[in-house]
């Protein structure tokens, strides 16, 4: 055996033991992530071509551009978000789950490219990625979130820094993606571009459990690690960040959706999901409920007969590779308790 002289500075390493839970929820989320694992090759995007070709030029342009924006956010969540959050989070089980989520973010980005490969020409794809690189609103929201992830690179980062990174991640997963998700759901709810809509629904299923899980980690830290002064500062930060990112979303939404007359409804959908993000953090909703009423067409895109939007159900859209133990009444009691963590 080689004698590596620097081994003395490394503490004894531990193997993760999944048979000894670190909390009441991580193993459940880990199992659910495994059960709903999927890849874009399981969907037949070419079947979308007949309905795609019936869309107007403006409609196709919006569809492709919102997916381009989603690709940027998923790329950063893969390369920056889950990586930094996992490294800063205690316990091997939690780290493993967060890294699994990071891998799924990479699959989401890959999925958009699968859709582009079929629905967009090479020149259109080249133009799209240049547009993403130069769009001030997309760059602003991606950089805003990444800023808080990179604070965790410091050797002396604090619990407040970690709390801010958790908040930024929950906002990304539960709020910032949704201006992009809106339009594929809008078409899907009308029975158009269905294979791509199936992919989007799978991505939304993933993002929903990512937002809930990281929200639980935040609530635990908020409850156990912060004093009252720090709690107020972190809450105030969440409101300030929400307001700043929402103002940017309004500009982005107007710039993309005005030409097809959907901006007002998209913004209602964004407000609805911003409230969900706040609830994932254990805070009260920010926007009035009456300002969060969005099109029933989009709601239909989230609620088809072949799938269940509850993230504790089996894979959606008739895809039955996963084998999931049936839920009992007690499971729903436990889930309710988890979402009221603090």
C-alpha positions in Angstrom: 0.0 0.0 0.0 1.4 3.4 -0.9 2.0 5.8 1.9 0.3 9.1 0.9 1.9 11.6 3.1 -1.0 14.0 3.1 -3.5 11.4 4.4 -2.9 12.6 8.0 -4.8 15.8 7.3 -7.9 14.0 6.2 -10.4 12.9 8.8 -11.7 9.3 8.7 -14.2 9.1 5.9 -17.8 7.8 6.5 -20.0 5.7 4.3 -23.6 6.8 3.9 -26.1 4.5 5.8 -29.6 4.8 4.2 -30.9 2.4 6.8 -30.5 5.1 9.5 -32.6 8.1 8.5 -31.2 11.5 9.3 -34.7 13.0 9.4 -38.3 12.1 8.7 -38.4 13.2 5.0 -35.1 12.9 3.1 -35.4 9.1 2.3 -39.0 9.6 1.2 -37.9 12.4 -1.3 -35.0 10.3 -2.4 -37.2 7.3 -3.2 -39.7 9.5 -5.0 -36.9 11.0 -7.2 -35.8 7.6 -8.1 -39.3 6.4 -8.9 -39.9 9.3 -11.3 -36.6 9.2 -13.1 -37.0 9.7 -16.8 -35.1 10.7 -20.0 -36.3 12.7 -23.0 -35.7 9.8 -25.4 -38.8 8.2 -23.9 -40.9 10.7 -25.7 -41.6 10.9 -29.5 -41.1 14.6 -30.2 -41.6 14.1 -34.0 -45.3 13.4 -33.3 -45.6 17.1 -32.5 -44.7 18.2 -36.0 -48.3 18.3 -37.4 -49.6 20.6 -34.7 -46.4 22.5 -34.5 -46.7 23.4 -38.2 -50.2 24.7 -37.6 -49.0 27.3 -35.1 -48.4 30.8 -36.4 -44.8 32.1 -36.8 -45.3 34.3 -33.7 -46.5 31.3 -31.6 -43.6 29.1 -32.7 -41.2 32.0 -31.9 -42.6 32.4 -28.4 -42.5 28.6 -27.8 -38.9 28.2 -28.8 -37.7 31.3 -26.9 -39.3 30.5 -23.6 -37.7 27.0 -23.8 -34.4 28.8 -24.5 -34.8 30.8 -21.3 -35.6 27.6 -19.3 -32.5 26.0 -20.7 -30.3 28.8 -19.2 -31.9 28.4 -15.8 -31.6 24.6 -15.8 -28.0 24.9 -16.9 -27.1 27.2 -14.0 -29.1 25.0 -11.5 -27.0 22.0 -12.7 -23.6 23.7 -12.7 -24.0 26.0 -9.8 -27.1 25.6 -7.8 -27.3 22.0 -6.6 -23.6 21.7 -6.5 -23.1 24.6 -4.1 -26.1 23.8 -2.0 -25.2 20.1 -1.7 -21.7 20.9 -0.5 -23.0 23.3 2.1 -25.7 21.0 3.4 -25.0 18.6 6.2 -25.5 14.8 6.1 -24.5 12.4 3.2 -28.1 11.4 2.6 -29.1 15.0 1.9 -26.1 15.6 -0.3 -26.9 12.5 -2.3 -30.5 13.6 -2.9 -29.4 17.1 -3.9 -26.9 15.8 -6.3 -29.5 13.5 -7.8 -31.7 16.6 -8.2 -28.8 18.3 -9.9 -28.4 15.5 -12.4 -32.1 15.8 -13.2 -31.7 19.5 -13.9 -29.1 18.5 -16.5 -31.6 16.1 -18.0 -34.1 19.0 -18.2 -31.7 21.1 -20.1 -31.0 18.1 -22.4 -34.7 17.7 -22.9 -35.1 21.2 -24.3 -32.4 20.4 -26.8 -34.2 17.3 -27.8 -37.3 19.4 -28.6 -35.2 22.0 -30.4 -33.6 19.3 -32.6 -37.0 18.4 -34.0 -38.9 21.7 -34.0 -36.3 24.3 -34.8 -33.7 24.6 -37.7 -30.0 24.8 -36.9 -30.0 28.5 -37.8 -33.0 29.1 -35.5 -31.2 27.2 -32.7 -28.0 29.3 -33.2 -30.1 32.5 -33.1 -31.9 31.3 -30.0 -28.8 30.7 -27.9 -27.3 34.0 -28.9 -30.6 35.6 -27.8 -30.4 33.8 -24.4 -26.9 35.1 -23.9 -27.9 38.7 -24.7 -31.3 38.9 -23.1 -31.0 41.3 -20.1 -33.9 39.9 -18.2 -32.9 36.2 -18.5 -29.3 37.1 -17.6 -30.5 39.2 -14.6 -32.5 36.5 -13.0 -29.9 33.8 -13.6 -27.1 36.0 -12.3 -29.2 37.1 -9.3 -29.7 33.5 -8.2 -26.1 32.4 -8.9 -24.8 35.3 -6.8 -26.2 33.7 -3.7 -24.9 30.2 -4.6 -21.4 31.6 -5.0 -21.5 33.0 -1.5 -21.2 29.4 -0.4 -17.7 29.2 -2.0 -16.3 31.3 0.9 -14.6 29.5 3.7 -16.4 31.6 6.2 -19.9 31.5 4.9 -22.6 31.8 7.5 -26.0 30.2 8.2 -27.5 33.4 6.8 -25.6 32.9 3.6 -26.9 29.3 3.4 -30.4 30.5 4.1 -30.2 33.0 1.2 -29.0 30.3 -1.1 -31.9 28.1 -0.1 -34.3 30.9 -0.7 -32.8 31.7 -4.1 -33.0 28.0 -5.1 -36.7 27.7 -4.0 -37.5 30.9 -6.0 -35.8 29.4 -9.0 -37.5 26.0 -8.8 -41.0 27.2 -7.8 -41.3 30.7 -9.2 -38.8 31.8 -11.9 -39.2 28.8 -14.2 -43.0 29.4 -14.6 -43.0 32.3 -17.1 -41.3 29.8 -19.4 -43.5 26.8 -18.5 -46.7 28.8 -19.2 -46.7 28.6 -22.9 -46.0 24.9 -23.4 -48.8 24.3 -20.9 -51.1 26.7 -22.8 -50.6 24.7 -26.0 -50.8 21.4 -24.2 -54.1 22.4 -22.5 -55.5 22.8 -26.0 -54.2 19.4 -27.2 -51.3 20.8 -29.2 -47.6 20.0 -29.2 -48.5 17.2 -26.8 -45.2 15.2 -26.7 -43.3 18.3 -25.8 -46.0 19.2 -23.3 -45.5 15.7 -21.7 -41.8 16.5 -21.3 -42.6 19.9 -19.7 -45.0 18.2 -17.3 -42.3 15.8 -16.3 -40.0 18.7 -15.7 -42.6 20.5 -13.6 -43.1 17.3 -11.5 -39.4 17.3 -10.8 -39.2 21.0 -10.0 -42.1 20.8 -7.6 -40.4 18.3 -5.4 -37.1 20.1 -5.6 -38.7 23.3 -4.4 -40.6 21.5 -1.5 -37.5 19.6 -0.4 -35.1 22.6 -0.4 -37.9 24.6 1.3 -37.9 22.0 4.1 -34.1 22.3 4.5 -34.6 26.1 4.7 -37.4 25.8 7.3 -35.2 23.6 9.5 -32.3 26.0 9.3 -34.5 29.0 9.9 -36.1 27.3 13.0 -32.9 25.8 14.5 -29.9 27.9 13.5 -31.1 31.6 13.4 -31.9 33.9 16.3 -34.8 36.3 16.1 -32.9 39.2 14.7 -31.4 36.9 12.0 -34.8 35.5 11.2 -36.2 38.9 10.6 -33.3 39.8 8.4 -33.7 36.6 6.3 -37.5 37.1 6.0 -36.9 40.7 4.9 -34.4 39.5 2.4 -36.9 37.0 0.9 -39.4 39.8 0.4 -36.8 42.1 -1.2 -35.6 39.3 -3.5 -39.1 38.3 -4.5 -40.0 41.9 -5.4 -36.9 42.4 -7.4 -37.2 39.2 -9.3 -40.9 39.7 -9.9 -40.2 43.2 -11.4 -37.7 41.5 -13.7 -40.2 38.8 -14.6 -42.8 41.4 -15.5 -40.3 43.0 -18.0 -39.4 39.6 -19.4 -43.0 38.5 -19.7 -44.0 41.6 -21.6 -41.1 41.4 -24.0 -41.8 37.7 -24.9 -45.6 37.5 -24.7 -47.0 40.9 -25.7 -47.0 39.9 -29.4 -49.4 37.1 -28.8 -51.6 38.9 -26.2 -50.9 36.7 -23.2 -48.7 38.8 -20.9 -51.4 39.6 -18.3 -52.3 35.9 -17.8 -48.6 34.8 -17.7 -48.0 37.4 -14.9 -50.9 36.0 -12.9 -49.4 32.5 -13.3 -46.0 33.8 -12.2 -47.7 35.4 -9.1 -49.5 32.2 -8.3 -46.2 30.3 -8.3 -44.4 33.1 -6.4 -46.9 32.5 -3.6 -46.2 28.7 -3.7 -42.5 29.5 -3.4 -43.2 31.6 -0.2 -45.2 28.8 1.2 -42.4 26.3 0.5 -40.3 28.5 2.7 -42.9 28.4 5.4 -43.9 32.0 4.9 -47.3 33.5 4.0 -48.3 34.2 0.5 -47.2 37.6 -0.9 -49.7 38.3 -3.7 -53.5 38.5 -3.2 -55.3 35.4 -4.3 -57.5 37.4 -6.7 -54.3 38.5 -8.6 -53.2 34.9 -9.1 -56.1 33.6 -11.2 -54.8 32.3 -14.5 -56.3 30.7 -17.6 -58.2 27.4 -17.2 -56.4 26.3 -20.4 -53.1 26.3 -18.5 -54.7 24.6 -15.6 -55.9 21.9 -18.0 -52.3 21.6 -19.3 -51.4 20.7 -15.7 -54.4 18.3 -15.1 -55.0 15.6 -17.8 -56.8 12.3 -17.2 -53.5 10.3 -17.6 -51.5 12.1 -15.0 -51.7 13.3 -11.4 -49.9 16.6 -10.5 -49.3 15.3 -6.9 -45.6 14.6 -6.8 -46.1 11.6 -4.6 -47.9 9.7 -7.3 -46.6 7.3 -10.0 -45.0 8.6 -13.2 -47.5 10.5 -15.4 -48.8 10.2 -18.9 -49.2 6.4 -18.9 -45.5 5.9 -18.3 -45.4 3.0 -15.8 -41.8 1.9 -15.5 -41.8 2.9 -11.8 -43.2 0.6 -9.1 -44.5 2.6 -6.3 -46.1 1.4 -3.0 -49.8 2.6 -2.8 -50.3 5.6 -0.6 -52.1 5.2 2.7 -54.1 7.9 4.6 -51.2 8.2 7.1 -48.8 9.2 4.2 -50.9 12.3 3.6 -50.9 13.2 7.2 -47.1 13.0 7.2 -46.8 15.1 4.0 -49.1 17.8 5.5 -46.9 17.9 8.6 -43.7 18.2 6.5 -45.1 21.2 4.6 -45.9 22.9 7.9 -42.3 22.3 9.2 -41.9 25.5 11.2 
